[in-house]
Amino acid sequence: MNRPGYGFPQQAPGPVAGAGTPAPGASPGFGPPTGLLPPAPGGLLPGAAAPGHPTPGRPGGNLRRNTVWAFVGALLASAGWATAVLVVPGVVSTDSSPRSVSAYQVSDDFCTTGKPSSLLTTYSASDTSPPTHHSDRHPALDSMNCSMSLKRTGASSSDTDYASVYLRADLHKAVNPAPEFAAAKEVYRARDYQVTDVPGIGEEAYFLYKDDAGSSDKTWHSISAEVDVRDGGMTFYISYSASYTEGKGKVPSRDDLRSALQTDARNAVRSMHK
């Protein structure tokens, strides 16, 4: 079925001049009929006019007239579509259309803007390895990141007392990050991370956790915990990692890490708002 404004308008079938009914097999609209009437007396076909006089209902005239109206219809349809795009942008919104990032701003020091204050009640920034940060601006993507080496407050200097935290925020201005954000969630689940949704931060957020025991020494553990957030075209994550050996050290529990990272994620997203 043709969409409105596209294709040639169909003409209703009408009687052929000089005959009571259309020729058997004639097609409605335009174009030559599939059947012909027998010649009329005098050698003229039914509906034909004498030389020098126009023929009513002549197929060539209908074709030219239909073509003009089809062209006008196409112009009107195109003009209407262009107006809809300009006036109501959402009418052509797709999964790949960019989402708004207008509520957020770029920070030149994301370690300050996104400071993980809750996590820093258990840890302190390392004296020997100061925090590093970097920000980039681009017409398609703005990004901010911060990396911190942490030392457990009041603990000894063993390796199990150290951890690291990494924060990153991206403002996607050319694409919609939602499909990839959802895909990453499924990838983490397939890699045996514990994945739980986090309410109240952005449009969607989830918490990731994995306690990965060593392949040979089962007493050695690598801990990964992370909160990922998406709000419109903004994506953010805060990632914690540490390791310990059973009987020689310990890291915060899963619930403690979730609580700290959720709080720090919520505060970081809020601090990026204009």
Backbone hydrogen bonds, N-H to C=O, Kabsch-Sander energy under -0.5 kcal/mol:
donor,donor_aa,acceptor,acceptor_aa,energy
6,Y,3,R,-2.0
19,A,16,V,-2.1
26,A,23,A,-2.1
29,G,11,Q,-0.7
34,T,25,G,-0.9
40,A,44,L,-1.9
43,G,40,A,-1.5
44,L,41,P,-0.5
48,A,45,L,-2.5
53,H,50,A,-1.9
58,R,55,T,-1.2
61,G,58,R,-0.7
62,N,58,R,-1.7
63,L,59,P,-2.3
64,R,60,G,-2.1
65,R,61,G,-2.3
66,N,62,N,-3.0
67,T,63,L,-2.4
68,V,64,R,-2.0
69,W,65,R,-2.1
70,A,66,N,-2.5
71,F,67,T,-2.2
72,V,68,V,-2.4
73,G,69,W,-2.6
74,A,70,A,-2.3
75,L,71,F,-2.1
76,L,72,V,-2.4
77,A,73,G,-2.5
78,S,74,A,-2.6
79,A,75,L,-2.6
80,G,76,L,-2.5
81,W,77,A,-2.3
82,A,78,S,-2.5
83,T,79,A,-2.2
84,A,80,G,-2.1
85,V,81,W,-2.3
86,L,82,A,-2.1
87,V,83,T,-2.8
88,V,84,A,-2.8
91,V,88,V,-2.0
92,V,89,P,-1.7
93,S,90,G,-1.4
97,S,94,T,-1.3
99,R,175,V,-0.7
104,Y,101,V,-2.0
105,Q,272,M,-1.9
112,T,109,D,-0.9
113,T,109,D,-2.3
114,G,110,F,-2.7
115,K,112,T,-0.9
117,S,115,K,-2.1
120,L,116,P,-1.9
121,T,118,S,-1.4
122,T,119,L,-1.4
123,Y,119,L,-1.8
124,S,151,K,-2.1
126,S,149,S,-2.9
132,T,147,S,-2.3
134,H,145,N,-1.7
136,D,143,S,-2.8
142,D,171,L,-1.7
143,S,136,D,-2.4
144,M,169,A,-2.5
145,N,134,H,-2.1
146,C,167,L,-2.3
147,S,132,T,-2.8
148,M,165,V,-2.6
149,S,129,S,-0.7
150,L,163,A,-3.0
151,K,124,S,-2.5
152,R,161,D,-3.1
153,T,122,T,-2.3
155,A,152,R,-1.8
161,D,158,S,-1.7
162,Y,159,D,-1.6
163,A,150,L,-2.0
164,S,241,S,-2.1
165,V,148,M,-2.3
166,Y,239,S,-2.4
167,L,146,C,-2.8
168,R,237,Y,-2.2
169,A,144,M,-2.7
170,D,235,T,-2.8
171,L,142,D,-3.3
172,H,170,D,-0.7
172,H,233,G,-2.8
173,K,140,A,-2.4
173,K,171,L,-0.8
174,A,140,A,-0.9
181,F,177,P,-2.6
182,A,178,A,-2.5
183,A,179,P,-2.1
184,A,180,E,-2.6
185,K,181,F,-1.4
186,E,182,A,-1.4
187,V,183,A,-2.2
188,Y,184,A,-2.5
189,R,185,K,-1.8
190,A,186,E,-2.2
191,R,187,V,-1.3
192,D,189,R,-1.4
193,Y,188,Y,-2.2
194,Q,209,Y,-3.2
195,V,193,Y,-0.6
196,T,194,Q,-0.5
196,T,207,F,-2.1
198,V,205,A,-2.7
201,I,198,V,-0.5
203,E,230,R,-1.6
204,E,230,R,-1.9
206,Y,228,D,-1.9
207,F,196,T,-3.5
208,L,226,E,-3.3
209,Y,194,Q,-1.3
210,K,224,S,-2.3
212,D,210,K,-0.7
212,D,222,S,-2.8
213,A,211,D,-0.8
214,G,217,D,-0.7
214,G,220,W,-2.7
218,K,216,S,-0.9
220,W,217,D,-1.8
221,H,244,Y,-3.1
222,S,212,D,-2.2
223,I,221,H,-0.5
223,I,242,A,-3.1
224,S,210,K,-2.3
225,A,240,Y,-2.4
226,E,208,L,-2.1
227,V,238,I,-1.9
228,D,206,Y,-2.4
229,V,236,F,-3.2
230,R,204,E,-2.6
231,D,234,M,-2.7
233,G,100,S,-2.1
234,M,231,D,-2.1
235,T,170,D,-2.4
236,F,229,V,-2.6
237,Y,168,R,-2.3
238,I,227,V,-1.8
239,S,166,Y,-3.0
240,Y,225,A,-3.7
241,S,164,S,-2.2
242,A,223,I,-1.8
243,S,162,Y,-0.6
244,Y,221,H,-2.0
246,E,219,T,-2.9
248,K,245,T,-2.6
249,G,245,T,-0.6
257,L,253,S,-2.5
258,R,254,R,-2.5
259,S,255,D,-2.3
260,A,256,D,-2.4
261,L,257,L,-2.8
262,Q,258,R,-2.4
263,T,259,S,-1.9
264,D,260,A,-2.4
265,A,261,L,-2.6
266,R,262,Q,-2.5
267,N,263,T,-2.2
268,A,264,D,-2.3
269,V,265,A,-2.5
270,R,266,R,-2.0
271,S,267,N,-2.2
272,M,268,A,-1.0
272,M,269,V,-0.5
273,H,269,V,-0.5
273,H,270,R,-1.1
274,K,103,A,-2.2
